[in-house]
Amino acid sequence: MTARTLRPRAALEARGLRGGWGRADAVAGIDLRVAPGERVALVGPNGAGKTTLFDLLSGRLGARAGQVLLGGIDVGHEALHQRARRGLGYVAQEPTVFRDLSVRQNLALALRAPARRGLPSTPDELGQALEQWGLAPIADRSAAVLSGGERRRVEIARALLTRPSLLLLDEPFAGLDPAARRHLAGALEGLPAAVTLLVSDHAAVDVLEVVGRVLLIEAGVLAHDGPRRGFEAQPGARRYFGA
């Protein structure tokens, strides 16, 4: 008998996932699987269910049906902070910087976060993060006066300092000018190879630069799941993104 090849455990998996903030299911039965180290885009028009799906995956919203698994473990009963301890990093669409703190102080909070699971800080870890994300020149600036692009970089750098194995980014390019979008895309391309990435956006041009696979969501269900190469030829891409 030939031994069956076992499929590697997924970094993130959803099975029959349903839920929403209102009475209707904005996510209407989604199955997805993201492998360790994979870079995946979740794209679709406004109102398609992208943010609700992220809320369900992160634990901000409880599912009405289905499962969410992190590293093969069912975490459907766990809240956001509990999933963070399992290696989930999440940057929401709405601003999450502490406006009364400096950029440096915002990042320093991550070094003491329970999500680091007791991992010790390395020498100058904070300084390296400031340099890597182009934040060193504004390290002592108040977060209250940051531009949209600067704020996004602070939020992502802070999330990465918790050392997640999986990073969810919800609409990180939203509201950014073209230069800031290009800067952010370049920074995301430099993410550590060990970090699995699922990033959403409704304007696909920039996000497609940093992924190898694309999920298209329409009306709460997945309409397409395939490689980045050739995505522009899909009817959904032409309809929503002008590809």
C-alpha positions in Angstrom: 0.0 0.0 0.0 1.3 3.4 -0.9 1.4 5.9 1.9 -0.8 8.9 1.4 0.9 12.3 1.2 -0.4 14.4 4.1 -1.4 18.0 3.3 0.5 20.5 5.4 -1.5 22.0 8.2 -3.1 25.4 7.2 -2.1 28.6 8.9 -5.7 29.7 8.5 -8.8 27.8 7.6 -12.5 28.7 7.4 -15.2 26.0 6.9 -18.8 27.0 6.1 -18.3 30.3 7.8 -21.5 32.5 8.2 -22.2 35.6 10.1 -22.9 39.4 10.1 -23.4 42.3 12.4 -27.1 42.6 11.5 -29.8 40.0 11.0 -28.6 39.1 7.5 -25.4 37.0 6.9 -22.9 39.4 5.2 -20.7 36.3 5.0 -22.9 33.5 3.6 -20.9 30.3 3.8 -17.2 30.7 3.0 -14.6 28.0 2.8 -11.0 29.1 2.5 -7.5 27.7 3.3 -4.3 29.7 3.6 -1.0 27.8 3.8 1.9 28.8 6.0 3.9 31.6 4.5 1.4 32.2 1.7 0.5 35.8 0.6 -3.2 36.1 -0.3 -5.4 39.0 -1.3 -9.1 39.2 -0.5 -10.7 41.6 -3.0 -14.2 42.7 -3.9 -16.5 45.7 -4.2 -17.6 47.7 -1.2 -20.3 45.8 0.7 -19.1 42.4 -0.5 -18.4 41.2 3.0 -14.6 41.6 3.2 -14.5 43.4 6.6 -17.2 41.1 8.1 -15.1 38.1 7.0 -12.0 39.6 8.7 -14.1 40.3 11.8 -15.1 36.6 11.9 -11.6 35.3 11.3 -10.1 37.6 13.9 -12.7 37.0 16.6 -14.1 40.5 16.7 -17.4 38.9 15.7 -18.8 35.5 16.6 -19.9 33.2 13.7 -23.4 32.0 13.3 -22.2 28.9 11.7 -19.0 27.2 10.6 -15.5 27.1 11.9 -12.3 29.1 12.1 -9.0 27.2 12.6 -5.6 28.6 13.3 -2.8 26.1 12.8 -5.4 23.4 12.7 -7.0 24.4 16.1 -10.7 25.4 16.2 -10.7 28.9 17.7 -14.4 29.7 17.1 -15.0 30.1 20.9 -12.0 32.4 21.3 -12.0 36.2 21.4 -9.5 38.4 19.5 -7.0 38.6 22.3 -7.0 34.8 22.7 -6.4 34.3 18.9 -3.6 36.9 19.1 -1.8 34.6 21.6 -2.0 31.9 19.0 -0.1 34.1 16.6 -2.8 36.1 14.9 -1.9 39.7 14.1 -4.8 42.0 13.0 -4.8 45.5 11.7 -8.4 46.8 11.3 -9.6 49.3 8.7 -10.4 52.0 11.3 -7.5 53.9 13.0 -6.0 52.1 16.0 -3.0 54.3 16.9 -2.9 55.8 20.4 -3.2 59.5 19.4 -1.8 60.8 22.7 1.4 58.8 22.3 4.4 59.2 20.0 5.2 56.8 17.2 8.0 55.3 19.3 5.6 54.8 22.3 3.0 53.2 20.1 5.4 50.6 18.9 6.9 50.1 22.4 3.5 48.9 23.6 3.7 45.9 21.3 6.9 44.7 23.0 4.9 44.2 26.2 1.8 42.7 24.6 0.6 39.3 25.8 0.4 38.3 22.2 4.2 37.9 22.2 3.6 34.8 24.3 6.5 35.6 26.7 9.1 36.0 23.9 11.9 38.3 25.1 12.8 41.5 23.2 16.0 41.4 21.1 18.5 44.3 21.4 17.2 47.4 19.5 14.2 45.5 18.2 12.2 48.7 18.4 14.8 50.7 16.5 15.0 48.1 13.8 11.2 48.3 13.3 11.4 52.1 13.1 14.0 51.8 10.4 12.4 49.0 8.5 9.1 50.9 8.2 10.6 54.3 7.5 9.4 55.6 10.8 12.8 56.6 12.4 12.6 60.2 11.2 9.2 60.7 12.9 9.7 58.4 15.9 9.1 61.2 18.4 6.2 62.7 16.5 2.7 62.5 18.1 0.5 59.9 16.5 -2.3 62.5 16.4 -0.6 64.4 13.5 0.4 61.5 11.3 -0.7 61.2 7.7 -2.8 58.3 6.6 0.2 56.5 5.2 2.4 57.1 8.3 -0.4 55.9 10.5 -0.8 52.7 8.5 2.9 51.9 8.8 2.8 52.5 12.5 -0.2 50.1 12.9 1.4 47.4 10.8 4.9 47.7 12.4 3.2 47.5 15.8 1.3 44.4 14.8 4.5 42.8 13.5 6.3 43.5 16.8 4.0 41.0 18.5 5.7 38.5 16.2 2.6 37.0 14.6 2.7 33.9 12.4 -0.4 35.2 10.5 -1.2 38.8 9.7 -4.6 40.1 8.6 -4.7 43.5 7.1 -8.1 45.0 6.4 -8.1 47.7 3.7 -4.6 49.0 4.5 -4.5 51.1 1.3 -7.8 52.8 1.8 -7.6 56.6 1.8 -3.9 56.8 0.9 -2.5 58.9 -1.9 -0.7 57.2 -4.7 2.8 57.8 -3.2 1.7 56.4 0.2 0.2 53.4 -1.5 3.4 52.6 -3.4 5.4 53.0 -0.2 3.1 50.7 1.7 3.2 48.1 -1.1 7.0 48.1 -1.1 7.0 47.7 2.7 4.6 44.7 2.6 6.8 43.0 0.0 9.5 43.0 2.6 7.6 41.1 5.2 9.4 38.2 6.8 8.9 35.0 4.7 7.6 33.2 7.8 4.6 35.5 8.2 1.5 34.4 6.4 -0.5 37.3 5.0 -4.1 37.8 4.2 -4.8 41.4 3.0 -8.1 42.9 1.8 -8.8 45.8 -0.6 -11.5 46.9 -2.9 -9.1 48.6 -5.3 -7.0 45.7 -6.3 -4.1 47.3 -8.2 -1.8 47.9 -5.3 -2.6 44.8 -3.2 -2.0 42.5 -6.1 1.7 43.5 -6.2 2.4 41.8 -2.9 0.5 38.5 -3.2 0.6 35.2 -5.1 -3.1 34.3 -4.8 -6.4 36.1 -5.1 -9.8 35.5 -3.5 -12.7 37.5 -5.0 -15.7 37.9 -2.7 -19.1 38.9 -4.0 -22.3 39.2 -1.9 -20.8 37.2 0.9 -19.5 34.2 -1.0 -16.2 33.5 -2.8 -16.6 34.0 -6.6 -13.0 33.2 -7.4 -9.9 31.6 -5.8 -6.8 31.3 -7.9 -3.3 32.5 -8.6 -2.4 36.1 -8.9 -1.1 35.5 -12.5 -3.9 35.8 -14.9 -6.4 37.3 -12.4 -7.0 40.4 -14.6 -8.6 38.1 -17.2 -11.3 37.0 -14.7 -14.8 38.6 -15.4 -15.0 39.8 -11.8 -11.7 41.6 -12.1 -12.8 43.4 -15.3 -16.1 44.4 -13.7 -14.9 45.8 -10.4 -11.3 46.8 -10.9 -11.0 48.0 -14.4 -8.4 45.3 -15.2 
